[in-house]
Amino acid sequence: MDAEIQAKIFKALGDVTRLKVLQLLPSEPICKEMYNVGDLVEVIGGSQPNMSRHLHILKEAGLVCCRKACASVYYWRVPDAFEKVRQILGPLAAPPRSARKVTRK
């Protein structure tokens, strides 16, 4: 995965409202558990246009999916996307292979 895609994912995860959204959304498209924009505004607060923007950022990063039903769009998390986040963080969290001494001029 290239650095630009990684940055898009971490940008999406770097906002309090978006993290709250991800905590609420189910990991599967189960009707009774999914939220639409109005539901999320009711639970988290804020405005409907702002919440729509947050959901757009999460969707562009591949962290959520959606399905239109009647006049609403319902959202859920994409579990595979979070596996990718684990894969990105794994090497970054690994202890250093060796203590290399860097000589600076």
NORSUL-V592260 format. One record per helix or strand of 3 or more residues. SS is the DSSP state (2 for helix, 1 for strand). FROM is the first residue (numbers start at 0). TO is the last residue. If there is no record, write none. Layout:
BEGIN
ss={SS/SS}
from={FROM/FROM}
to={TO/TO}
END
This chain:
BEGIN
ss={2/2/2/2/1/1/2}
from={2/15/36/47/63/71/78}
to={12/23/43/59/68/76/92}
END
